Amino acid sequence: MNPLFFIARRFAFRERTGSRPAFIVLASVVGIAVGTAALILTLSIVKGFAVSIENKLISFTSHIQVRQAGDRYFQQSRFERRSITATPGVMSVSPFLEKSFILRSRRSAEDKRGAAVRPVVLKGITGQERAEFLKQYLFSGEAASEPAEEGVLSLYIGKTLAEYLGLKSGDRVLLAGLNGNESDAMISGNAEIVELLSSLDLERGRIKGIYDTGLQEGFDDVVVLGSIDEVQKRFHPGMISGYDIRVDDIGRIASVSGDLGRKLGFPFYTYTVFERYANLFEWLKLQKNISPLLIITITVVAVFNIISTLLVLVIEKTREIGMLIALGLEPRRISRIFLGQSLLIALAGVITGAVTALGLTLFEQRFHLISLPEKSYFITSVPLMIDPLDYLAVGFAVVLLTMLFAFIPSRIAASLNPGTALTT
């Protein structure tokens, strides 16, 4: 073993008669361990939160949507579909039809508020898309497709919307929407009351099931799912609102969207899930922007912790330092001894902190003791992501900063006068 390293180890972890330097070292190790664990857990939560929300958004909605300018309805074309499918990176494509309605339900007789209404978007999708979605998010009701009642739409609504309207599976509702041909007359106010009433699309629906994605605002409280065949038959035969597209690599979503836009041209346009839910992704970006401030704060605390510890060790080991200098040990070697001490203390703290962080992460992932309000955070428990790179980066940063700032007390130790040190 290197003599300097051996002396550093004894200085750091062996007690001297009449004093307790080992306790001081232990306190420093614990301080670095706590700081390291806090850093790792902060990064794990920030990354886990971002990944959880992104995966949730990406899992239940399309990666890219293709629409026409002004959100006009248009007829599905085999040429367009082949062009989309032939684009590199596209995994699947399916048509959809959307229409805005006022959803009306009649509450129970005991509820004095009477009938309740809510603006919704009815989205007709293919049976395969609906089955895949309900397989993950069906909260109550039937996922299996059954023959619809004559003149009644089969609907799936979000849990938030169902709670607001007091609906459950099997209930009937009324959908009231505007006929596109008469909407201008209604807006201008020039139509007679009879014409206004005749312009309304009134349809009956039955709630076949209730889904719950966790996104209580902007999806679960607005979107009503139905069959695209039923929606087309009732309102716009042969027409669609656009295409839902999934890509095989989410990292290339921007380039695939750009390729589709150039290939299809006007009047088509494309936009991605990141553009559709830009407010949520900006919120996630804000969460990530806070983490550097936390990291810097915790790191500064750890650095001052190791500096104070080494200064105390210099005071405690003053006599031993004087003896080593009197025996001919060069000042630079004295500095190396205390740098070796700081390295040992930093490594012990980093390893202890990393193990602690890993244990707490695995424990929380297994038992979910910390719960979150789903309405605000879209998830029910704290998400923790184990990334080995985070552990390595934090450990390396803490050790590097510790060694850099340990240079100050090591130089103080090397500059001691042996005569003064031996008489201390």
Order of alpha helices (4+ residues) and beta strands (2+ residues): alpha-alpha-beta-beta-alpha-beta-beta-alpha-beta-beta-alpha-beta-alpha-alpha-beta-beta-alpha-beta-beta-alpha-beta-alpha-alpha-alpha-alpha-alpha-alpha-alpha-alpha
